[in-house]
């Protein structure tokens, strides 16, 4: 988006903010994040600090409504979720000027770019456990989170290795030889480990309404505490999967010597808050995490997303950290099994 387009977009947003919400914008700044939305930070003339999301034409507005409704449901249960503003008609998404819009309070703090501390991991476990317990009473969303890691054929994932390498060659990928090595290792891991890892999972995993993207980039943090959970996807998914993704955050696993302690702290705090999730599923988190990563190729190539340079660099880093995380998890599965076996029924550690 060039400067003129950005200026016109900001002016249009200011009109929508006034016409649909009765809010006068004093300062508007672009926020370089999001793929389905154009995001702006706003300071109103009354001193309110807000985020405004303008949905792109390709966005699923019905799914977005579900996500915002779930967000408000969690906020009503005293979880740290920023308020979404209803418009003049009481709708959580406003339709105006040919676009869909959402207006959200700013939460204090920011998205952390570094590895988790043990204290932060524990607090994430508390918040996630409470959220999953609360969402156990929420109606099942129509959208279902994919579970390729659970059911997809290994051969399909191996074929993706070839297609992503072909895409990288077309795009003139800066490190195509390293990517060739990465994808070669991924093929080997898929063939060697997936069947064994799946065999050791519980036969059935609990499914319920979930945030479905409760990872580092969607947690606002201040002083080792979660102050805001943002960007709900609002899907039917498996709580053990969402816990596994967060507990084995690639940035933490790839960069921190405390990554196992972080995972244990999060899982223990989670189980204490949500003991209804079977302990067997909590203890399976490491295997779920590595299976999920083996079947995910997000970040292998980046040019197709049209991201700003900073966001593209972060996504490339995410791919490298995920590769490192897969290796570490596979190398330490026995250690993790032993450590997680100490999680006690009813919460805490035995």
C-alpha positions as CSV (number, residue, x, y, z in Angstrom):
1,X,0.0,0.0,0.0
2,X,1.5,3.3,-1.0
3,X,1.4,6.5,1.0
4,X,-1.7,7.9,-0.8
5,X,-3.6,4.7,-0.4
6,X,-2.6,4.6,3.3
7,X,-3.7,8.2,3.8
8,X,-7.0,7.5,2.1
9,X,-7.5,4.3,4.1
10,X,-6.9,6.1,7.4
11,X,-9.3,8.9,6.4
12,X,-12.0,6.3,5.5
13,X,-11.4,4.5,8.8
14,X,-11.8,7.8,10.7
15,X,-15.2,8.3,9.0
16,X,-16.3,4.8,9.9
17,X,-15.2,5.3,13.5
18,X,-17.3,8.4,13.8
19,X,-20.3,7.3,11.9
20,X,-20.6,3.8,13.3
21,X,-19.1,4.2,16.8
22,X,-19.4,7.9,17.6
23,X,-15.6,8.0,18.2
24,X,-13.4,10.8,16.9
25,X,-9.9,9.8,16.0
26,X,-7.0,12.2,17.0
27,X,-4.0,10.0,16.0
28,X,-3.9,7.1,13.5
29,X,-0.9,4.8,13.0
30,X,-0.6,1.7,10.8
31,X,0.2,-1.6,12.5
32,X,2.1,-4.0,10.4
33,X,0.5,-7.3,11.3
34,X,-2.3,-9.5,10.1
35,X,-3.0,-11.1,6.7
36,X,-6.9,-11.0,6.6
37,X,-7.1,-7.5,8.1
38,X,-5.6,-4.0,7.7
39,X,-4.8,-2.9,11.2
40,X,-4.5,0.6,12.7
41,X,-3.8,1.9,16.1
42,X,-6.0,4.9,17.1
43,X,-5.9,7.5,19.9
44,X,-9.3,9.1,20.1
45,X,-9.9,12.7,21.1
46,X,-11.3,11.4,24.4
47,X,-8.0,9.6,25.1
48,X,-9.1,6.1,24.3
49,X,-6.4,3.8,22.8
50,X,-7.9,1.4,20.3
51,X,-7.0,-1.1,17.6
52,X,-9.2,-0.9,14.4
53,X,-9.3,-3.9,12.1
54,X,-10.5,-3.5,8.5
55,X,-11.3,-6.8,6.9
56,X,-10.0,-7.5,3.4
57,X,-12.5,-8.6,0.8
58,X,-11.3,-12.2,1.0
59,X,-12.0,-12.5,4.8
60,X,-14.7,-14.8,6.1
61,X,-16.9,-12.2,7.9
62,X,-19.2,-14.9,9.4
63,X,-16.2,-16.7,10.9
64,X,-14.9,-13.3,12.2
65,X,-18.3,-12.7,13.9
66,X,-18.0,-16.1,15.7
67,X,-14.5,-15.2,16.8
68,X,-15.5,-11.9,18.3
69,X,-18.5,-13.4,20.0
70,X,-16.2,-16.0,21.6
71,X,-13.8,-13.3,22.6
72,X,-16.6,-11.4,24.4
73,X,-17.8,-14.6,26.0
74,X,-14.3,-15.1,27.5
75,X,-14.0,-11.5,28.6
76,X,-17.4,-11.8,30.4
77,X,-15.8,-14.7,32.3
78,X,-13.1,-12.4,33.6
79,X,-10.3,-13.6,31.3
80,X,-7.8,-11.0,30.1
81,X,-9.4,-10.3,26.8
82,X,-9.7,-6.8,25.4
83,X,-13.2,-5.5,24.8
84,X,-14.5,-5.4,21.3
85,X,-16.8,-2.4,20.8
86,X,-20.3,-2.9,19.4
87,X,-21.3,-0.4,16.7
88,X,-24.4,1.8,16.7
89,X,-26.6,-1.2,16.0
90,X,-25.0,-3.4,18.7
91,X,-23.0,-5.5,16.1
92,X,-19.4,-6.6,17.0
93,X,-18.5,-6.2,13.3
94,X,-19.6,-3.1,11.5
95,X,-20.4,-3.1,7.7
96,X,-19.5,0.3,6.3
97,X,-17.9,1.8,3.2
98,X,-17.7,-1.5,1.5
99,X,-15.7,-3.2,4.3
100,X,-16.2,-5.0,7.6
101,X,-14.7,-3.4,10.7
102,X,-13.9,-4.3,14.3
103,X,-12.8,-1.9,17.1
104,X,-11.0,-3.3,20.1
105,X,-9.5,-1.8,23.3
106,X,-5.7,-1.8,23.5
107,X,-4.3,-4.1,26.2
108,X,-1.3,-2.9,28.2
109,X,2.0,-4.5,27.2
110,X,3.0,-6.0,23.9
111,X,3.8,-9.2,22.0
112,X,7.1,-10.5,23.3
113,X,9.7,-11.2,20.7
114,X,11.9,-13.3,23.0
115,X,11.7,-16.7,24.6
116,X,9.3,-17.3,27.4
117,X,10.5,-17.2,31.0
118,X,9.3,-20.0,33.3
119,X,7.1,-17.4,35.1
120,X,5.4,-16.3,31.9
121,X,4.9,-19.9,30.8
122,X,3.2,-20.7,34.0
123,X,0.9,-17.7,33.7
124,X,0.0,-18.7,30.1
125,X,-0.9,-22.1,31.4
126,X,-3.2,-20.5,34.0
127,X,-4.9,-18.3,31.4
128,X,-5.2,-21.1,28.9
129,X,-6.5,-23.6,31.4
130,X,-9.2,-21.2,32.6
131,X,-10.1,-20.3,29.0
132,X,-10.5,-23.9,28.0
133,X,-12.6,-24.6,31.0
134,X,-14.8,-21.6,30.2
135,X,-15.1,-22.5,26.5
136,X,-16.2,-26.0,27.5
137,X,-19.6,-24.4,27.8
138,X,-19.5,-22.5,24.5
139,X,-21.5,-23.8,21.5
140,X,-19.4,-25.8,19.0
141,X,-18.3,-23.4,16.1
142,X,-19.1,-24.5,12.6
143,X,-15.5,-24.2,11.5
144,X,-13.2,-27.1,12.5
145,X,-9.5,-26.7,12.9
146,X,-7.6,-29.1,10.6
147,X,-5.8,-32.1,12.3
148,X,-3.5,-33.1,9.5
149,X,-1.0,-34.0,12.2
150,X,-3.5,-36.6,13.5
151,X,-4.9,-38.1,10.3
152,X,-3.2,-37.0,7.1
153,X,-1.2,-39.5,5.0
154,X,2.6,-39.2,5.3
155,X,2.8,-39.4,1.5
156,X,0.8,-36.2,1.2
157,X,3.2,-34.3,3.5
158,X,6.2,-35.7,1.6
159,X,4.6,-34.4,-1.6
160,X,4.4,-31.0,-0.1
161,X,8.2,-31.1,0.5
162,X,8.6,-31.3,-3.3
163,X,6.1,-28.6,-4.1
164,X,7.6,-26.1,-1.6
165,X,11.1,-26.7,-3.0
166,X,9.7,-26.0,-6.5
167,X,8.0,-22.8,-5.3
168,X,11.3,-21.7,-3.6
169,X,13.1,-22.2,-6.9
170,X,10.6,-20.2,-8.8
171,X,10.7,-17.4,-6.2
172,X,14.5,-17.2,-6.2
173,X,14.6,-18.1,-2.5
174,X,17.7,-16.6,-0.9
175,X,18.8,-19.8,0.9
176,X,17.4,-22.5,-1.5
177,X,20.2,-25.0,-0.7
178,X,19.5,-24.8,3.1
179,X,15.8,-25.2,2.3
180,X,16.6,-28.3,0.2
181,X,18.4,-29.7,3.2
182,X,15.6,-28.8,5.6
183,X,12.9,-30.4,3.4
184,X,15.1,-33.5,2.9
185,X,15.3,-33.9,6.7
186,X,11.5,-33.3,6.9
187,X,10.9,-36.2,4.5
188,X,13.1,-38.5,6.6
189,X,11.4,-37.5,9.8
190,X,7.9,-38.0,8.3
191,X,8.7,-41.5,7.2
192,X,10.7,-42.4,10.3
193,X,8.7,-41.0,13.2
194,X,5.0,-40.3,12.4
195,X,3.6,-43.8,12.7
196,X,5.4,-44.4,16.0
197,X,4.3,-41.0,17.4
198,X,0.7,-41.5,16.5
199,X,0.6,-45.0,18.0
200,X,1.5,-43.5,21.4
201,X,-1.3,-41.0,21.4
202,X,-4.6,-41.6,23.2
203,X,-7.2,-43.2,20.8
204,X,-9.5,-40.3,21.2
205,X,-8.8,-36.6,22.0
206,X,-11.3,-34.2,23.5
207,X,-12.7,-31.6,21.1
208,X,-14.4,-28.3,22.0
209,X,-14.7,-24.7,21.1
210,X,-11.3,-23.0,21.3
211,X,-9.4,-19.8,20.4
212,X,-7.5,-22.1,18.0
213,X,-4.4,-19.8,17.6
214,X,-3.4,-19.2,21.2
215,X,0.3,-18.7,20.5
216,X,3.0,-16.2,21.3
217,X,2.0,-13.7,18.6
218,X,-1.6,-13.5,20.0
219,X,-0.7,-12.9,23.6
220,X,-0.1,-9.4,25.0
221,X,2.3,-9.6,27.9
222,X,3.6,-7.3,30.6
223,X,6.0,-8.3,33.3
224,X,5.7,-12.0,32.8
225,X,1.9,-11.9,32.9
226,X,-0.7,-12.2,30.1
227,X,-2.6,-9.0,29.9
228,X,-4.5,-9.6,26.6
229,X,-5.5,-12.6,24.5
230,X,-6.2,-11.4,21.0
231,X,-7.1,-12.6,17.4
232,X,-9.4,-15.5,18.2
233,X,-10.0,-17.9,15.3
234,X,-13.0,-19.5,17.0
235,X,-12.9,-23.1,15.9
236,X,-13.7,-26.6,17.1
237,X,-10.4,-28.1,18.0
238,X,-8.5,-30.2,20.5
239,X,-7.4,-28.6,23.7
240,X,-4.3,-30.8,23.9
241,X,-3.2,-29.5,20.5
242,X,-3.6,-25.9,21.6
243,X,-1.7,-26.5,24.8
244,X,1.1,-28.4,22.9
245,X,1.6,-25.5,20.4
246,X,2.0,-23.0,23.2
247,X,4.1,-25.2,25.6
248,X,6.6,-26.0,22.9
249,X,6.8,-22.5,21.4
250,X,9.6,-22.7,18.8
251,X,11.2,-19.5,19.8
252,X,11.5,-20.7,23.3
253,X,12.6,-24.3,22.5
254,X,15.1,-23.1,19.9
255,X,16.7,-20.3,22.0
256,X,16.3,-21.0,25.7
257,X,18.0,-23.6,27.9
258,X,14.9,-23.5,30.1
259,X,12.5,-24.7,27.4
260,X,11.7,-28.0,29.2
261,X,11.1,-26.1,32.5
262,X,8.8,-23.7,30.6
263,X,6.8,-26.6,29.1
264,X,6.4,-28.3,32.4
265,X,5.4,-25.1,34.2
266,X,2.8,-24.3,31.5
267,X,1.4,-27.9,31.5
268,X,1.2,-28.1,35.3
269,X,-0.5,-24.7,35.7
270,X,-2.9,-25.6,32.8
271,X,-3.9,-28.9,34.4
272,X,-4.5,-27.3,37.8
273,X,-6.9,-24.9,36.1
274,X,-8.6,-27.4,33.8
275,X,-8.4,-30.9,35.3
276,X,-11.3,-32.0,33.1
277,X,-8.9,-32.5,30.2
278,X,-7.6,-36.1,30.8
279,X,-4.1,-36.1,32.2
280,X,-3.1,-38.6,29.5
281,X,-3.7,-35.9,26.9
282,X,-1.7,-33.3,28.8
283,X,1.2,-35.8,29.1
284,X,1.0,-36.4,25.3
285,X,1.8,-32.7,24.5
286,X,5.3,-33.2,23.3
287,X,4.3,-35.8,20.7
288,X,1.4,-33.7,19.6
289,X,3.7,-30.7,19.2
290,X,6.2,-32.5,17.1
291,X,3.5,-34.1,14.9
292,X,1.9,-30.8,14.3
293,X,5.2,-29.2,13.3
294,X,6.1,-32.1,11.0
295,X,2.9,-31.5,9.0
296,X,3.2,-27.7,8.9
297,X,5.2,-26.0,6.2
298,X,4.3,-22.4,7.1
299,X,7.4,-20.2,6.5
300,X,9.2,-22.6,4.1
301,X,8.6,-20.0,1.5
302,X,7.4,-16.4,2.1
303,X,7.1,-14.4,-1.1
304,X,3.5,-15.5,-1.8
305,X,2.2,-13.7,1.4
306,X,3.2,-10.2,0.3
307,X,4.4,-9.4,3.9
308,X,6.3,-6.2,5.0
309,X,10.0,-6.9,5.2
310,X,10.0,-7.1,9.0
311,X,7.2,-9.6,9.1
312,X,8.7,-11.7,6.3
313,X,12.0,-11.8,8.2
314,X,10.2,-13.0,11.3
315,X,8.4,-15.7,9.4
316,X,11.7,-17.0,7.9
317,X,13.1,-17.0,11.5
318,X,10.0,-19.0,12.6
319,X,10.7,-21.6,10.0
320,X,14.3,-22.0,11.2
321,X,13.3,-22.1,14.8
322,X,10.6,-24.7,14.1
323,X,13.2,-26.9,12.3
324,X,15.4,-26.7,15.4
325,X,12.5,-27.4,17.7
326,X,11.6,-30.6,15.8
327,X,15.1,-31.9,16.3
328,X,15.2,-31.1,20.0
329,X,11.8,-32.7,20.6
330,X,12.7,-35.8,18.8
331,X,16.0,-36.1,20.6
332,X,14.4,-35.5,24.1
333,X,11.1,-37.4,23.9
334,X,12.1,-39.9,26.6
335,X,13.3,-37.1,28.9
336,X,10.0,-35.3,28.3
337,X,8.0,-38.4,29.0
338,X,9.7,-38.8,32.3
339,X,9.3,-35.1,33.2
340,X,5.6,-35.0,32.2
341,X,4.9,-38.3,34.1
342,X,5.4,-36.2,37.3
343,X,2.2,-34.2,36.6
344,X,-0.3,-35.3,39.2
345,X,-3.9,-36.0,38.9
346,X,-5.9,-33.0,40.0
347,X,-3.2,-30.5,39.1
348,X,0.3,-29.7,40.2
349,X,3.2,-32.1,40.3
350,X,3.6,-35.4,42.3
